[in-house]
Amino acid sequence: MTAPYLHLFSTFQSVETAQKLLKNCYQNQQVEHSEQKSYHNAYSFIYYVEHGLTYLQQSSNTPTSIKPVLLFYGMVQLIKACLLTVDPLYPESTSVLAHGVSTRKRKKQSYEFIQDEVKIQKNGLFSHFSDKMFHVKQIEGTKFSMQELLFTIPELERTIKINKNKTPFLAVGKITDEFIKVPLTILDDYKMTQDRFKQYFQKQTNYEFDAQKNNHLLFKCSKNQGPLNCSPLLFHLEQEALFIPRKKEKLTIFPEILNHYLILYNLSMICRYETEWWGELLHTFTSSDLSLIQQFLETTSAKIPFYLHEYLVGAFGID
């Protein structure tokens, strides 16, 4: 079985191409000695990509019990390749080599995965690539629960609805549509008047209000909108559809790839250090968390290479 979207990276697995593209990135950023640095980083770039793809490919042929570890480290390696396009000195210090996230080392007796949390550290890869690649600053000590992270992934919609009886987001249209259509029912979720919501939505997104039609508010994007930069709207890869979170505090710029990193980090730690709980989850079928985790792993195996390839294409200015 071949992991989806991995073939997209074949373009970036040549030293000549890698150097040319890195040089283009550095020149656009007005980096000194761009040609020298692009030559120096070309092999690192290729090895990061190759290593990342190997992890991801192997994850498609491995049991669920160790799949999160392979997916996480495959993602980490591809992120390092992406970082070289915006940070020619990476890794400039050992402080950026750690994962940049921590989780509770010993789980409580009544532990549920969906209630678990990860905490952001001051230094490390997570804060570094959040800032360098997406211009999102992380605050040390911030905690994210697995539920709030999982509830931002539209591909999990049906599983969330069946297992948790919740609908955390609403469909608003295709990413290729000229207009998105926000249901008026969102006003109850956000506890806002229509005028207040229009102002809030326009401030938080790249969309401008156009009209009201058939119990929907129509908004038009004010600039080119791609899957990677559609945040704070949520993107469904297979459907190429956009969704709006039903909690107004979630309508904020936080690229989905960051959520995948945090969830996979926690799952990879559980695989390695909470073996008994992990084994019981996989083999006793007593928790509804299992179907959510399995659906997430299937989704992230496609979205990791898709999103990070999109990032490289954007960084290199390829149409």
C-alpha positions, 0 to 999 in steps of 0.5 A: 500500500502506498501512502497518499500524496508522497509522489508529489515530493519527487520534484524536490529530490534532486540536488540541482533542483533543491539548490535552485529552489532554495536560492530562489527562496533566499533571494526573495527574502534578501538573505546574504550569500544566498547562493552559498547557503542554498548550495550548503543546504541542498543536501540537507533538504533532500535528506530531510525529504527522503527521510520523512517520506520513508517514515510516512511510507512505512507507516502505511504498511504498519499496524496501528500500534506503532503507526503514530510514531512513524507518522510523527517522525515523518512529519518532523523530517518534512517540517525540517525541509520546509524550515530550510526555505525560511531559515537557512541557518536551521538548526542554529542552536540545540534549543530548536531540536527538542519537540517543543511540547510536553505531556503528562508522563503518567496517566491518571487511572480514569484516563481518557485520550480525548481529555488529555492535554499537551503543553507548549514549551518555551523552545523547541521545534513546535514554536520555531516552525509555527513562527518561521513558517506560519508567523504564529507565535506560541505562548509558553505553558499554553495547553491544548486538549485532544478534544479541541484539536480533534474537533478542528479536523472536518474529516472526523465529522461523522465519527465525532457526531456518532461517538460524541454526539457533537457537531463542532463545525458547519459546512460553508462551501467548496474552496473553489467557490466564488462565495462561501455560505455561512448558515444564519444558525451560526449567530446562535452559536456565536451569540452575536447579532447579524451585523456583529457577526459580519464585522467579526467574521470579516476581521478574522478572515480574508472574506468580505460580506456580499449578501444574505440569501436563503438563510445564509450570509454570503462572503467573498474571498478578498485574495487567493485562498489555498488549502494551507492558508484557509485558516481560520476556516477548516479544510476537508481534503477529500471533499475540497470543502470549507467548514466554520468552527461553531465556537467563536474562539476557534475562529482564529489563525491556527493552521491545521498542520499545527494541530496534527503535530500536537496530536501525533506528538501525544499519540507517539508518546502514548505508544512508547510510554503508556504501552499497557493503556495503548494495548488495552485501547487497541484490543478491548474496544471499550473506548469510543476514543479508538475510532476517533484515533483511527480516523485521525491516523487515516486522515493525517497520513494524507494531510501531512504530505499534502499540506507540507507539499503545498507549503513548499510549492508556495515557498518556491512560487510554483503554480 
